Amino acid sequence: MPERTATIASRVGLHARPASVFAEAVSQLGLEVTIASEDASPDEALDAASILSLMSLGASCGDVVVLRADRPGSDQALNRLVALLETDLDAEAH
């Protein structure tokens, strides 16, 4: 199962608008993608396409998260999602 780590860049963390933008991007991929804190076990991972799951993760700016995809060959999609998380999505709105 492909996986990547990303450092949350949005100033407010993965809340409200950044969570919405990220969940929408995941949904458009047509893949099952999970997200978890860096120190969490894979079975604690949450659905990355769910805004509520993303917000309940409580990821703040500077926190490291792990993304995992449900099938081989998902590397390019995960790379795009990492780039999104490592962009200050709040700054992009202004």
Secondary structure in CASP SS format (residue, H / E / C, confidence):
PFRMAT SS
TARGET T0000
AUTHOR 0000-0000-0000
METHOD secondary structure of the structure
MODEL  1
M C 1.00
P C 1.00
E E 1.00
R E 1.00
T E 1.00
A E 1.00
T E 1.00
I C 1.00
A C 1.00
S C 1.00
R C 1.00
V C 1.00
G C 1.00
L C 1.00
H C 1.00
A H 1.00
R H 1.00
P H 1.00
A H 1.00
S H 1.00
V H 1.00
F H 1.00
A H 1.00
E H 1.00
A H 1.00
V H 1.00
S H 1.00
Q H 1.00
L H 1.00
G C 1.00
L C 1.00
E C 1.00
V E 1.00
T E 1.00
I E 1.00
A E 1.00
S E 1.00
E C 1.00
D C 1.00
A C 1.00
S C 1.00
P H 1.00
D H 1.00
E H 1.00
A C 1.00
L E 1.00
D E 1.00
A C 1.00
A C 1.00
S C 1.00
I H 1.00
L H 1.00
S H 1.00
L H 1.00
M H 1.00
S H 1.00
L H 1.00
G C 1.00
A C 1.00
S C 1.00
C C 1.00
G C 1.00
D C 1.00
V E 1.00
V E 1.00
V E 1.00
L E 1.00
R E 1.00
A E 1.00
D C 1.00
R C 1.00
P C 1.00
G C 1.00
S C 1.00
D H 1.00
Q H 1.00
A H 1.00
L H 1.00
N H 1.00
R H 1.00
L H 1.00
V H 1.00
A H 1.00
L H 1.00
L H 1.00
E C 1.00
T C 1.00
D C 1.00
L H 1.00
D H 1.00
A H 1.00
E H 1.00
A H 1.00
H C 1.00
END
